[in-house]
Amino acid sequence: MQGGFEFQSRQRERRRKANGSACIAVFWEVAMAALLLWVRARYFSQDDVMRLVLLILAVIDAALMIPILIARKQRIKEIAGGEEDEAGQY
């Protein structure tokens, strides 16, 4: 019975790490998009081309959260399926 507890403990730790890294990555992307929008509002109130460039960069930066969350979901599925433990047997 202890082996099952150890397996669940490893899974819980791997899920925690996967969630933590995804949260940090999403926070980073949000912070960078916010910074770009702040720079756009603060320093380029008149230059339309630069405002557009910074807006596009902020949108691209924010859109990068989608692949991060997709990768997190796939990683959680791998952990739940025990793929790492199966691969470790070989």
Backbone as a ProteinNet text record, in pm:
[ID]
protein_1_A
[PRIMARY]
MQGGFEFQSRQRERRRKANGSACIAVFWEVAMAALLLWVRARYFSQDDVMRLVLLILAVIDAALMIPILIARKQRIKEIAGGEEDEAGQY
[TERTIARY]
81	0	85.4	204.6	292.5	336.6	350.6	389.2	286.8	157.7	52.8	59.9	89.4	102.2	220.5	330.8	450.4	423.1	349.4	313.6	227.5	128	40.9	119	212.7	294.9	380.5	438.9	518.7	431.4	311.1	220.4	180.9	151.4	112.8	226.7	349.6	465.7	486.9	470.6	487.2	377.7	254.2	145.1	172.9	221.6	252.2	358.8	462.7	569	517.3	434	378.7	290	205.9	119.4	200.5	302.2	386.1	459	517.3	590.2	495.2	376.1	278.1	231.4	210.2	167.5	274.5	398.6	507.8	516.7	503.4	510.5	394.6	274	158	175.2	220.8	245.1	345.7	452	555.3	496.6	416.1	356	261	182.2	91.8	172	277.7	360.8	425	473.8	537.5	435.2	316.3	211.8	171.2	158.4	123.1	232	357.4	468.1	466	442.3	435	320.6	207.4	93.8	120.9	190.3	225.7	321.9	424	519.5	446.1	354.2	275.4	197	132.4	50.6	136.6	248	329.8	417.2	481.1	583.7	545.7	443.8	409.2	263.9	227.9	89.6	58.2	159.8	137.5	177.2	276.5	330.9	241.8	159.8	63	128.2	238	303.6	362.3	430.1	491.1	384.3	274.9	164.2	108.1	95.1	44.4	141.4	270.4	372	369.2	363.7	361	232.1	121.2	-4.7	2.5	57.9	71.6	162.8	273.2	363.8	296.2	215.4	144.1	41.5	-27.4	-126.1	-56.5	55.1	131.4	179.2	228.2	275.5	161.5	45.3	-70.5	-118.1	-107.7	-151.7	-62	59.1	149.4	101.9	4.3	-50.1	-126.9	-185.6	-264.6	-178.1	-62.9	19.4	73.3	97.9	146	40.3	-83.8	-191.8	-221.7	-207.5	-225.9	-117.5	7.3	117.4	98.4	47.4	19.9	-85.8	-190.4	-297.6	-243.6	-160.7	-100.9	-9.2	65.7	157.7	81	-29.1	-110.8	-167.3	-207.4	-256.8	-146.4	-25	87.8	113.9	109.1	133.3	24.4	-101.7	-213.4	-206.1	-155.7	-145.1	-25.7	64.2	180.5	284	289.1	382.6	528.3	560	698.3	739.7	648	679.7	696.4	612.9	626.9	759.6	796	921.8	1041	1027.1	1137.3	1169.6	1079.6	1102.7	1199.6	1222.9	1306.4	1444.5
-119.4	0	125.9	116.4	231	273	177.3	210	299.2	274.7	359.5	500.5	514.2	646.2	721	648.5	710.3	756.9	676.5	711.3	837.3	843.7	961.1	1084.4	1065	1175.6	1231.1	1142.1	1186.3	1259.5	1205.7	1271.9	1410.3	1420.8	1549	1649.8	1607	1695.7	1738.5	1647.3	1681.8	1777.9	1755.7	1848.4	1987.3	1992.1	2120.4	2195.4	2124.1	2187.5	2234.3	2152	2189.6	2313	2314.9	2430.7	2554.6	2537.8	2650.5	2712.2	2629.1	2683.1	2748.9	2691.8	2753.7	2887.7	2895.6	3021.9	3129.4	3092.9	3188.8	3236.7	3144.6	3182.1	3273.6	3242.6	3327	3464.4	3467.1	3595.4	3677.8	3615.1	3685	3744.9	3666.6	3716.1	3832.5	3822.9	3932.7	4057.3	4039.1	4153.2	4219.6	4141	4199.2	4271.6	4214.3	4281	4411.8	4408.5	4530.1	4635.9	4593.5	4687.1	4751.6	4671.7	4726.5	4826.5	4794.5	4886.3	5013.8	5001.3	5119	5209	5148.9	5226.6	5294.8	5222.5	5277.7	5400.7	5391.8	5502.9	5617.8	5585.6	5687.2	5765.7	5696.6	5761	5784.7	5720.4	5732.7	5773.9	5884.6	5929.8	5992.1	6034.9	6101.3	6016	5931.4	5854.3	5732.2	5742	5635.7	5504.1	5511	5388.1	5311.2	5381.9	5315.9	5263.3	5335.7	5288.3	5157.5	5149.4	5028.4	4911.6	4938.1	4833.7	4780	4869.1	4825.3	4750.6	4792	4720.6	4579.9	4566.8	4435	4345.6	4400.6	4322.6	4279.1	4366.9	4332	4222.3	4228.9	4125.6	3991.1	3993.4	3869.9	3813.3	3899.3	3855.1	3792.9	3856.1	3801.9	3670.1	3659.4	3537.3	3418.1	3443.4	3334.3	3258.7	3313.1	3242.2	3117.8	3119.6	3005.4	2880.7	2884.1	2762.5	2719	2815.2	2780.6	2698.1	2742.5	2670.6	2536.1	2528	2400.3	2301.4	2348.3	2261.2	2215.8	2303.8	2268	2158.9	2173	2072.7	1935.9	1936.4	1811.3	1750.6	1834.3	1785.9	1722.2	1783.1	1727.2	1591.9	1579.6	1450.2	1344.4	1383.1	1289.2	1243.4	1336.4	1302.1	1208.9	1238.6	1155.5	1015.7	1006.8	877.6	795.9	854.9	783.4	753.5	833.8	807.5	815.2	907.3	918	794.8	744.7	626.4	503.8	493.1	380.7	389.4	509	526.6	501	528.3	508.4	361.6	273.4	130.6	73.8	147	93.6	149.5
0	0	0	54.9	60.7	-80	-171.5	-308	-375.7	-349.2	-405.4	-351.4	-222.5	-162	-221.5	-241.8	-299.8	-442.5	-519.2	-656.6	-657.9	-568.5	-561.5	-518	-427.8	-380.8	-495	-575.1	-690.3	-790.5	-814.5	-907.5	-857.4	-729.6	-671.5	-685.9	-660.4	-672.3	-817.4	-910.4	-1052.9	-1098.7	-1052.9	-1087.5	-1029.7	-908	-844.3	-923.8	-965.9	-1044.3	-1180.6	-1245.5	-1376	-1362.5	-1260.3	-1238.3	-1203.2	-1121.4	-1082.9	-1200.5	-1284.1	-1398.9	-1498.3	-1515.8	-1605.5	-1550.1	-1420.4	-1358.3	-1373.8	-1355	-1370.2	-1515	-1609.5	-1751	-1789.9	-1742.8	-1773.4	-1708.8	-1584.9	-1517.6	-1596.5	-1643.2	-1719.6	-1847.7	-1918.9	-2043.1	-2016	-1910.3	-1874.1	-1837.7	-1761.5	-1721.1	-1842.7	-1936.9	-2055.2	-2143	-2158.2	-2236.2	-2168.2	-2037	-1963.2	-1976.6	-1970.2	-1986.2	-2124.7	-2227.5	-2362.9	-2376.5	-2317.4	-2324.1	-2244.2	-2132.3	-2053.1	-2131.3	-2192.7	-2272.6	-2387.6	-2447.8	-2558.3	-2512.6	-2398.7	-2348.9	-2296.9	-2234.8	-2168.2	-2265.3	-2358.1	-2439.2	-2585.2	-2632.6	-2774.2	-2791	-2731.5	-2741	-2877.3	-2950.9	-3079.1	-3199.9	-3185.5	-3297.7	-3324.6	-3429.3	-3457.8	-3499	-3573.3	-3619.1	-3500.7	-3414.8	-3298.7	-3202.8	-3187.7	-3103.9	-3159.5	-3291.3	-3354.5	-3335.9	-3354.8	-3337	-3194.1	-3096	-2956.5	-2923.1	-2981.6	-2959.9	-3017.1	-3136.2	-3199	-3115.1	-3067.1	-2982.3	-2852.6	-2794	-2670.7	-2695.5	-2808	-2841.4	-2865.9	-2935.9	-2958.9	-2825.9	-2740.7	-2609.6	-2528.9	-2531.4	-2459.1	-2521.7	-2653.3	-2721.1	-2687.7	-2643.5	-2606.6	-2482.9	-2412.4	-2296.5	-2338.6	-2457.9	-2505.5	-2517.7	-2589.5	-2595.4	-2459.3	-2371.8	-2237.6	-2164.8	-2172.1	-2103.9	-2169.2	-2300.8	-2370.5	-2327.7	-2321.7	-2278.4	-2134.4	-2049.2	-1909.8	-1901.9	-1982.1	-1982.6	-2028.2	-2132.6	-2180.6	-2075.6	-2007.5	-1903.8	-1787.9	-1747.4	-1640	-1682.8	-1810.3	-1860.4	-1856	-1893.7	-1888.6	-1746.2	-1654.4	-1513.7	-1463	-1495.8	-1450.8	-1511.5	-1633.9	-1700.9	-1654.2	-1579.9	-1530.3	-1636	-1741.9	-1851.4	-1806.2	-1717.5	-1669.9	-1591.4	-1509.2	-1429.8	-1518.2	-1623.5	-1716.4	-1792.3	-1835.8	-1909.6	-1819	-1690.9	-1596.8	-1572.9	-1610.5	-1591.9	-1695.7	-1803.8	-1911.1	-1910.2
[MASK]
++++++++++++++++++++++++++++++++++++++++++++++++++++++++++++++++++++++++++++++++++++++++++

